Amino acid sequence: MPRIKLDPPEEFTFRIERSVGLSDLNYARHLDSQSMLQILHEARLQYLATLGFTEENIYGLGMVVTDLSVDFRSESFANDVLIVDVGVGKVNRYGIDICMKVTNSALDSVVCMAKMGVVLFDFDKHQMVAVPHQFKQLLQPEAAKVA
């Protein structure tokens, strides 16, 4: 079966650390995929917070995840400290690719690469809207000039 291929952004601009807890493990005693999704979600929310936003309020708009890809590369176990690096990939009219690299800090090995495709959404009108120019500039100053 062919594997997905995720292209990392040119740079990661945000980082969090997260310890793997016992409740994050599955029956095989390694990090569960559902727990990884929660870790990735938390990293995205914290990234937005550093920019002064929440997923419910980006210049009055909301953010909706439209797709998610995770390429698992290695296992992780209880008490491992994970480093989650966050960066922005492609930016288009309605959406953004938020890319992440999760590394086991002790082993310096990549646990997974991930990409979340998100769109900006007007919940009152129940429709996608264009990514505000100011938001594009915050994420990728060079992308705002070409999009």
C-alpha positions as CSV (number, residue, x, y, z in Angstrom):
1,M,0.0,0.0,0.0
2,P,1.5,3.4,-0.9
3,R,2.1,5.7,2.0
4,I,1.1,9.4,2.1
5,K,3.9,11.9,1.5
6,L,3.8,15.1,3.5
7,D,6.0,18.0,2.5
8,P,7.1,20.0,5.6
9,P,7.0,23.8,5.4
10,E,10.2,25.7,4.8
11,E,10.3,26.6,8.5
12,F,8.5,25.7,11.7
13,T,7.7,28.9,13.7
14,F,6.1,27.5,16.9
15,R,6.9,24.7,19.3
16,I,5.3,23.0,22.3
17,E,6.5,20.1,24.4
18,R,4.1,17.4,25.7
19,S,4.9,14.4,27.9
20,V,3.2,11.1,27.0
21,G,0.9,10.1,29.8
22,L,-0.3,6.6,30.8
23,S,-3.8,7.6,29.5
24,D,-2.2,8.3,26.1
25,L,-1.3,4.6,25.6
26,N,-3.1,1.9,23.8
27,Y,-3.3,-1.9,24.4
28,A,0.3,-2.3,22.9
29,R,1.5,0.3,25.5
30,H,2.6,2.8,23.0
31,L,1.1,6.2,22.1
32,D,-2.4,5.8,20.7
33,S,-3.3,7.4,17.4
34,Q,-6.3,9.2,19.0
35,S,-4.1,10.7,21.6
36,M,-1.7,11.9,18.9
37,L,-4.7,13.7,17.2
38,Q,-5.4,15.4,20.5
39,I,-1.8,16.5,20.8
40,L,-1.8,17.9,17.3
41,H,-5.1,19.7,18.0
42,E,-3.6,21.2,21.2
43,A,-0.6,22.4,19.2
44,R,-2.8,24.1,16.7
45,L,-4.8,25.9,19.4
46,Q,-1.7,27.0,21.2
47,Y,-0.2,28.2,17.9
48,L,-3.3,30.3,17.2
49,A,-3.2,31.7,20.8
50,T,0.3,33.0,20.3
51,L,-1.0,34.9,17.3
52,G,-3.9,36.3,19.5
53,F,-6.7,34.1,18.1
54,T,-8.9,31.2,19.0
55,E,-10.4,28.8,16.5
56,E,-13.7,30.5,17.1
57,N,-12.4,34.0,16.5
58,I,-10.0,34.9,13.7
59,Y,-11.0,38.4,12.8
60,G,-14.6,37.3,13.6
61,L,-14.4,34.1,11.7
62,G,-14.1,30.5,12.8
63,M,-11.6,27.8,11.7
64,V,-12.7,24.4,10.6
65,V,-10.5,21.4,10.0
66,T,-11.3,19.9,6.5
67,D,-8.6,17.3,6.3
68,L,-6.0,15.7,8.4
69,S,-3.1,13.5,7.4
70,V,-0.7,11.8,9.8
71,D,2.4,9.9,8.7
72,F,3.5,7.9,11.7
73,R,7.2,7.1,11.7
74,S,8.1,5.7,15.1
75,E,6.6,4.6,18.4
76,S,6.4,6.7,21.5
77,F,5.9,5.4,25.1
78,A,4.9,6.7,28.5
79,N,6.9,9.5,29.9
80,D,8.5,10.3,26.5
81,V,8.7,14.1,26.0
82,L,7.4,15.0,22.5
83,I,8.4,18.2,20.7
84,V,5.7,19.4,18.4
85,D,6.9,21.9,15.8
86,V,4.2,23.9,13.9
87,G,4.5,25.7,10.6
88,V,2.3,26.9,7.8
89,G,2.4,25.2,4.4
90,K,0.2,26.2,1.5
91,V,-2.1,29.1,1.9
92,N,-4.9,29.5,-0.6
93,R,-8.1,31.7,-0.9
94,Y,-10.1,29.8,1.6
95,G,-7.7,27.7,3.6
96,I,-4.4,27.0,5.1
97,D,-2.2,23.9,5.6
98,I,-1.0,23.8,9.2
99,C,2.0,21.4,9.3
100,M,3.5,19.7,12.3
101,K,6.5,17.5,13.1
102,V,6.5,15.5,16.3
103,T,9.8,14.5,17.6
104,N,10.8,12.3,20.6
105,S,13.2,14.6,22.4
106,A,15.3,11.9,24.1
107,L,15.8,9.9,20.9
108,D,15.8,12.8,18.5
109,S,13.6,10.7,16.2
110,V,10.5,11.8,14.3
111,V,7.4,10.2,15.7
112,C,5.1,11.6,13.0
113,M,4.6,14.3,10.4
114,A,1.1,15.8,10.1
115,K,-0.9,18.3,8.0
116,M,-4.2,19.8,8.9
117,G,-6.1,21.5,6.1
118,V,-8.3,24.3,7.6
119,V,-10.7,26.8,6.1
120,L,-12.0,30.0,7.5
121,F,-15.7,29.9,8.2
122,D,-18.5,32.4,8.9
123,F,-20.7,30.4,11.3
124,D,-23.6,33.0,11.0
125,K,-23.8,32.6,7.3
126,H,-22.8,28.9,7.4
127,Q,-20.2,29.3,4.6
128,M,-16.5,29.3,3.9
129,V,-15.0,32.8,3.5
130,A,-11.7,34.0,2.1
131,V,-8.7,34.0,4.5
132,P,-8.3,37.6,5.6
133,H,-5.2,39.3,4.1
134,Q,-4.0,40.4,7.6
135,F,-4.1,36.7,8.8
136,K,-2.2,35.6,5.7
137,Q,0.5,38.2,6.5
138,L,0.8,36.9,10.1
139,L,1.2,33.3,8.9
140,Q,3.3,33.8,5.9
141,P,4.2,37.4,4.9
142,E,5.4,36.3,1.4
143,A,2.2,34.3,0.8
144,A,-0.1,37.3,1.3
145,K,1.7,39.1,-1.6
146,V,1.0,36.4,-4.1
147,A,-2.5,35.1,-3.1
